[in-house]
Amino acid sequence: MDPISAVVITKNEARNLERCLRSLLPVVDEIVVVDDRSTDDTVAIAERLGARVISQAWLGFGPQKNLGDAAARHRYVLSVDADEVLDEPLQQAILAARRRGLEGAYAVSRLNWYYGRFLRHGLEYPDRKIRLFPRDAASWNASAVHEALVLAPGLRVARLEGHLLHYTYLRLEEHVLKANRYTNLAARDAFERGRRASAAKLVLAPLATFLRAYVLKRGFLDGLHGFLLACMHANGTLLKYAKLRELARGDGPPR
């Protein structure tokens, strides 16, 4: 079977990491953990489970992942975040692809966990991501938030069955705190690319986000969770454009 290296970036992920790595062990030949100087038990957990740990001060999401991909021993890389877990159908799909011979890149569907349940509607599903790829034909971009994998032209992408279980937020408070940090990054990134937010954009974009999440993407089928998530997405849009307007006025850069 074609060998695979798993690459995981970490920063104080002791709560999640063992669950993640144990789901990787049956399907990969090595695990590389790129750790941003964790102060909890992250490194100890990684080493106990046989991972090769690289200590690296934070470079950004994409550059941190690229460093891990470059350090991998095998051509094919499975990129997984520390709060993600391969379910059994996805494990079997990866093993089947290995037996057939890996070719091109592979996308997976993420099943996202919010405040006590997985959501199968709204903007959260199917949330497809390319996560298995030849490292000589793909690299992560340097976007400050929501880094993307850039593939070589013509590289075929197949879809794997099963799910990548994404344990995003255990509590609403965690989501609120992270949304504030991510909208800082998103506003700064947009500002540096020359984007600006009009008053109309500030008013209409959050409304459009809510309607897309709750109505068009059928978030209402997830009940109260779907409503909360649609509101959080709309709030994130509002914060991003409000912070972008602050930057344009010179009121201080979000960090």
C-alpha positions as CSV (number, residue, x, y, z in Angstrom):
1,M,0.0,0.0,0.0
2,D,1.1,3.6,-0.7
3,P,2.5,5.1,2.6
4,I,0.9,8.2,4.2
5,S,2.3,10.7,6.6
6,A,-0.2,12.5,8.9
7,V,0.6,16.1,9.8
8,V,-1.0,17.9,12.7
9,I,-0.3,21.4,14.0
10,T,-0.8,22.1,17.7
11,K,-0.8,24.7,20.4
12,N,-2.0,23.5,23.9
13,E,-4.2,20.7,22.4
14,A,-4.0,18.2,25.3
15,R,-7.8,18.2,25.5
16,N,-8.1,16.9,21.9
17,L,-4.9,15.4,20.7
18,E,-5.0,11.8,22.0
19,R,-8.4,11.3,20.4
20,C,-7.1,12.7,17.1
21,L,-3.9,10.7,17.0
22,R,-5.6,7.4,17.9
23,S,-7.9,7.8,14.9
24,L,-4.9,8.2,12.7
25,L,-2.8,5.3,13.9
26,P,-4.7,2.6,11.9
27,V,-4.3,4.3,8.5
28,V,-1.0,6.2,8.4
29,D,2.7,5.2,8.5
30,E,3.9,8.2,10.5
31,I,2.5,11.2,12.4
32,V,4.3,14.5,12.4
33,V,3.2,17.0,15.0
34,V,4.3,20.7,14.5
35,D,3.9,22.2,18.0
36,D,3.9,25.9,18.8
37,R,5.6,25.7,22.2
38,S,2.7,24.2,24.1
39,T,2.7,24.6,27.8
40,D,0.3,21.7,28.6
41,D,0.8,18.0,28.0
42,T,0.5,18.2,24.2
43,V,4.0,17.2,23.4
44,A,4.0,14.4,26.0
45,I,0.8,12.9,24.5
46,A,2.2,13.1,20.9
47,E,5.4,11.4,21.8
48,R,3.7,8.7,23.9
49,L,1.6,7.8,20.8
50,G,4.6,7.6,18.6
51,A,4.4,11.0,16.8
52,R,7.5,12.9,15.7
53,V,7.3,16.3,17.2
54,I,8.8,19.4,15.6
55,S,8.9,22.5,17.9
56,Q,8.2,25.7,15.8
57,A,7.1,29.1,17.0
58,W,4.0,30.2,15.2
59,L,4.4,31.1,11.6
60,G,0.7,31.3,10.6
61,F,-1.7,28.5,9.8
62,G,-0.5,27.8,6.2
63,P,3.2,28.2,6.8
64,Q,3.0,26.0,9.9
65,K,1.3,23.3,7.9
66,N,3.7,23.6,5.0
67,L,6.6,23.1,7.4
68,G,5.1,19.9,8.6
69,D,4.4,18.7,5.1
70,A,8.0,19.4,4.0
71,A,9.2,17.3,7.0
72,A,7.0,14.3,6.2
73,R,8.9,11.2,5.1
74,H,6.2,10.1,2.6
75,R,4.8,11.7,-0.6
76,Y,1.2,11.6,0.5
77,V,0.2,13.7,3.4
78,L,-3.0,13.5,5.5
79,S,-3.6,16.9,7.0
80,V,-5.7,16.8,10.2
81,D,-6.3,19.4,12.9
82,A,-5.9,18.4,16.5
83,D,-9.7,18.8,17.2
84,E,-10.6,16.4,14.3
85,V,-11.1,12.6,14.4
86,L,-11.4,10.1,11.5
87,D,-14.6,8.1,11.9
88,E,-14.5,4.4,11.0
89,P,-16.0,4.7,7.5
90,L,-13.4,7.4,6.7
91,Q,-10.6,5.2,8.0
92,Q,-11.8,2.3,5.8
93,A,-12.1,4.6,2.8
94,I,-8.5,5.8,3.2
95,L,-7.3,2.2,3.5
96,A,-9.2,1.2,0.4
97,A,-7.7,4.1,-1.5
98,R,-4.3,3.0,-0.4
99,R,-4.8,-0.5,-1.6
100,R,-6.0,0.7,-5.0
101,G,-3.0,3.1,-5.2
102,L,-3.3,6.7,-4.3
103,E,-3.8,9.1,-7.2
104,G,-4.5,12.8,-7.2
105,A,-6.0,14.5,-4.1
106,Y,-8.9,13.5,-1.8
107,A,-11.6,15.5,-0.2
108,V,-13.5,14.6,3.0
109,S,-16.7,15.8,4.6
110,R,-16.5,17.3,8.0
111,L,-19.2,16.7,10.6
112,N,-19.0,19.7,13.0
113,W,-19.8,19.5,16.7
114,Y,-21.3,22.6,18.4
115,Y,-22.3,22.8,22.0
116,G,-23.3,19.2,22.4
117,R,-24.3,17.8,19.0
118,F,-23.2,17.3,15.4
119,L,-24.9,19.5,12.8
120,R,-25.9,18.2,9.4
121,H,-27.4,21.4,7.9
122,G,-26.6,25.1,7.6
123,L,-23.2,26.4,6.7
124,E,-21.7,23.5,8.7
125,Y,-22.4,20.6,6.4
126,P,-21.1,18.9,4.4
127,D,-18.1,21.3,4.8
128,R,-15.8,19.4,2.3
129,K,-12.1,19.9,2.7
130,I,-9.1,18.5,0.7
131,R,-7.0,16.7,3.3
132,L,-5.2,13.9,1.6
133,F,-2.8,15.0,-1.2
134,P,0.7,14.6,-2.7
135,R,2.9,17.1,-1.0
136,D,4.8,17.9,-4.2
137,A,1.6,19.0,-5.9
138,A,-0.1,21.1,-3.2
139,S,0.8,23.7,-0.6
140,W,-1.1,25.9,1.9
141,N,-1.5,29.6,1.2
142,A,-0.6,32.2,3.7
143,S,-4.1,33.6,4.5
144,A,-4.2,34.8,8.1
145,V,-7.5,32.9,8.6
146,H,-9.2,30.0,6.8
147,E,-6.0,28.9,5.1
148,A,-6.6,27.0,1.8
149,L,-4.8,24.3,0.0
150,V,-3.5,25.3,-3.5
151,L,-3.3,22.4,-5.9
152,A,-1.2,22.0,-9.0
153,P,-3.2,22.6,-12.2
154,G,-5.0,19.5,-13.4
155,L,-4.7,17.5,-10.2
156,R,-7.8,15.4,-9.9
157,V,-9.8,15.4,-6.7
158,A,-11.8,12.4,-5.5
159,R,-14.2,12.3,-2.5
160,L,-13.8,9.8,0.3
161,E,-16.7,8.3,2.2
162,G,-17.1,8.8,5.9
163,H,-16.6,11.9,8.0
164,L,-13.9,13.9,9.7
165,L,-15.5,14.5,13.1
166,H,-14.7,18.1,14.0
167,Y,-15.1,18.9,17.7
168,T,-15.2,22.7,17.3
169,Y,-16.7,24.1,20.5
170,L,-17.9,22.4,23.6
171,R,-19.5,25.6,24.9
172,L,-20.9,28.8,23.4
173,E,-18.4,30.8,25.3
174,E,-15.5,29.2,23.4
175,H,-17.2,30.1,20.1
176,V,-17.6,33.7,21.1
177,L,-14.0,34.1,22.1
178,K,-12.6,32.5,19.0
179,A,-15.0,34.4,16.7
180,N,-13.6,37.7,18.2
181,R,-10.0,36.5,17.5
182,Y,-10.8,35.2,14.0
183,T,-12.7,38.4,12.9
184,N,-9.6,40.4,14.0
185,L,-7.5,38.3,11.6
186,A,-10.1,38.4,8.8
187,A,-10.5,42.2,9.1
188,R,-6.8,42.8,9.0
189,D,-6.4,40.4,6.0
190,A,-9.2,42.2,4.1
191,F,-7.7,45.6,4.9
192,E,-4.3,44.6,3.6
193,R,-5.9,43.4,0.4
194,G,-7.4,46.8,-0.1
195,R,-11.0,45.9,0.8
196,R,-13.3,48.4,2.5
197,A,-16.8,48.1,4.2
198,S,-19.5,50.5,3.2
199,A,-22.4,51.2,5.6
200,A,-24.7,49.2,3.3
201,K,-22.3,46.2,3.5
202,L,-22.2,46.5,7.3
203,V,-26.0,46.3,7.5
204,L,-26.9,43.9,4.7
205,A,-24.0,41.3,4.8
206,P,-24.9,40.0,8.3
207,L,-28.6,39.6,7.2
208,A,-27.6,37.8,4.1
209,T,-25.3,35.5,6.1
210,F,-28.1,34.6,8.5
211,L,-30.6,33.9,5.7
212,R,-28.2,31.7,3.8
213,A,-27.3,29.7,7.0
214,Y,-30.8,29.4,8.4
215,V,-33.0,29.3,5.3
216,L,-31.1,28.5,2.1
217,K,-28.9,25.9,3.8
218,R,-31.7,24.7,6.0
219,G,-30.1,25.4,9.3
220,F,-33.6,25.4,10.8
221,L,-33.6,21.6,10.6
222,D,-31.0,21.6,13.3
223,G,-33.5,23.2,15.7
224,L,-32.3,25.7,18.3
225,H,-28.6,24.8,17.5
226,G,-29.3,25.8,13.9
227,F,-30.7,29.1,14.9
228,L,-27.8,29.8,17.3
229,L,-25.2,29.0,14.6
230,A,-26.9,31.2,12.0
231,C,-26.9,34.0,14.5
232,M,-23.2,33.4,15.3
233,H,-22.3,33.4,11.6
234,A,-24.2,36.7,11.1
235,N,-22.4,38.2,14.2
236,G,-19.1,37.1,12.8
237,T,-19.9,38.9,9.5
238,L,-20.9,42.0,11.4
239,L,-17.8,42.0,13.5
240,K,-15.5,41.5,10.5
241,Y,-16.9,44.5,8.6
242,A,-17.2,46.7,11.7
243,K,-13.5,46.1,12.4
244,L,-12.6,46.7,8.8
245,R,-14.3,50.1,9.0
246,E,-12.3,50.8,12.2
247,L,-9.1,50.0,10.3
248,A,-10.1,52.3,7.4
249,R,-10.7,55.1,9.9
250,G,-7.4,54.5,11.6
251,D,-8.9,53.5,14.9
252,G,-6.3,50.9,15.6
253,P,-5.5,47.5,14.1
254,P,-7.3,44.4,15.3
255,R,-4.8,41.8,16.3
